[in-house]
Amino acid sequence: MNRIKVKGNFSVEELKERMISSKDMAERKRWQALYLAKTGKYTVKEIADIIKVSVYTINKWVYNFNHKGEEGIKSHKKGGNHSSFLSWQEEEDFLAELQCRHESYAPQKLSLREKLSRRK
């Protein structure tokens, strides 16, 4: 019977409310794990089976929450190129120029007969 202890000032009801109100699915699973652990009714293995993650993951989530608080539960954006090559003004000018080009470009609409004759 390996039960895990959730530390902090959150009540079972507060954890349940966080779980329900979470818009991010990954974050919602973390709140659910904390909620189930805080009720004291489930073992770590049972919680992992309910949420469909490993026991290691449940232990990691609870550890992060116990040591970092709410910040340990939040989802963080990963990856991506955060450097930009154009300033906002340069980007706006570039997009405006593209828009002008697009509006002035009017491809000819050819009939099927004209298209076939050009292939020959």
C-alpha positions as CSV (number, residue, x, y, z in Angstrom):
1,M,0.0,0.0,0.0
2,N,2.2,2.8,-1.3
3,R,0.3,6.0,-0.8
4,I,1.9,9.3,-1.6
5,K,1.6,12.5,0.4
6,V,0.6,15.8,-1.2
7,K,1.9,18.7,0.8
8,G,0.7,22.3,0.8
9,N,-2.4,24.2,1.8
10,F,-4.6,23.0,-1.0
11,S,-7.7,21.1,0.2
12,V,-9.2,18.1,-1.7
13,E,-11.9,20.4,-3.0
14,E,-9.5,23.1,-4.1
15,L,-7.5,20.4,-6.0
16,K,-10.7,19.1,-7.6
17,E,-11.6,22.6,-8.7
18,R,-8.2,23.2,-10.2
19,M,-8.5,19.9,-12.1
20,I,-12.0,20.7,-13.4
21,S,-11.1,24.3,-14.4
22,S,-7.8,23.5,-16.1
23,K,-7.9,24.1,-19.9
24,D,-4.6,22.4,-20.6
25,M,-5.0,18.6,-20.8
26,A,-1.5,17.8,-19.5
27,E,-2.0,20.2,-16.6
28,R,-5.4,18.7,-15.9
29,K,-3.8,15.2,-15.5
30,R,-1.3,16.6,-13.0
31,W,-4.1,18.2,-11.0
32,Q,-6.1,14.9,-11.2
33,A,-3.1,13.0,-9.8
34,L,-2.7,15.4,-6.9
35,Y,-6.5,15.3,-6.2
36,L,-6.5,11.5,-6.2
37,A,-3.4,11.4,-4.0
38,K,-4.8,13.9,-1.6
39,T,-8.0,11.9,-1.0
40,G,-5.8,9.1,0.4
41,K,-8.0,6.5,-1.2
42,Y,-5.6,5.4,-3.9
43,T,-2.1,4.0,-4.1
44,V,0.5,5.5,-6.5
45,K,0.0,2.5,-8.8
46,E,-3.8,2.9,-8.8
47,I,-3.4,6.6,-9.6
48,A,-1.0,5.8,-12.4
49,D,-3.4,3.2,-13.9
50,I,-6.4,5.7,-13.7
51,I,-4.5,8.5,-15.4
52,K,-2.6,6.1,-17.8
53,V,0.9,7.2,-16.9
54,S,3.8,5.5,-15.1
55,V,4.3,5.4,-11.4
56,Y,7.5,7.4,-11.9
57,T,5.5,10.2,-13.5
58,I,3.0,10.4,-10.6
59,N,5.9,10.5,-8.2
60,K,7.6,13.2,-10.2
61,W,4.5,15.4,-10.4
62,V,3.8,15.1,-6.7
63,Y,7.5,15.8,-5.9
64,N,7.4,18.9,-8.2
65,F,4.2,20.1,-6.5
66,N,5.6,19.5,-3.0
67,H,8.8,21.4,-3.7
68,K,7.8,24.1,-6.2
69,G,4.1,24.5,-5.4
70,E,1.7,25.4,-8.2
71,E,4.5,26.4,-10.5
72,G,5.7,22.7,-10.5
73,I,2.3,21.7,-12.1
74,K,2.1,24.2,-14.9
75,S,2.8,23.3,-18.5
76,H,5.7,25.1,-20.0
77,K,6.2,25.9,-23.7
78,K,9.1,24.1,-25.2
79,G,11.3,24.6,-28.2
80,G,10.9,27.0,-31.0
81,N,13.1,29.7,-32.4
82,H,12.5,32.8,-30.3
83,S,14.9,35.1,-32.2
84,S,13.4,37.3,-34.8
85,F,15.2,38.7,-37.9
86,L,12.9,41.6,-38.6
87,S,11.7,44.3,-36.3
88,W,7.9,44.8,-36.0
89,Q,8.0,47.8,-38.4
90,E,10.1,45.8,-41.0
91,E,7.7,42.9,-40.8
92,E,4.7,45.2,-41.3
93,D,6.4,46.9,-44.3
94,F,7.2,43.5,-45.8
95,L,3.7,42.2,-45.3
96,A,2.2,45.4,-46.8
97,E,4.4,44.9,-49.9
98,L,3.3,41.3,-50.3
99,Q,-0.3,42.4,-50.1
100,C,0.2,45.0,-52.8
101,R,1.9,42.4,-55.0
102,H,-0.9,39.9,-54.4
103,E,-3.6,42.4,-55.3
104,S,-1.8,43.5,-58.6
105,Y,-1.2,39.9,-59.7
106,A,-4.1,38.7,-61.6
107,P,-3.3,35.4,-63.4
108,Q,-5.0,34.9,-66.7
109,K,-7.9,32.5,-66.7
110,L,-7.6,30.2,-69.6
111,S,-10.2,28.0,-71.0
112,L,-9.6,24.2,-71.2
113,R,-9.2,24.5,-75.0
114,E,-6.4,27.2,-74.6
115,K,-4.7,25.1,-72.0
116,L,-4.7,22.1,-74.2
117,S,-3.4,24.0,-77.2
118,R,-0.5,25.4,-75.2
119,R,0.7,21.9,-74.3
120,K,1.4,21.0,-77.9
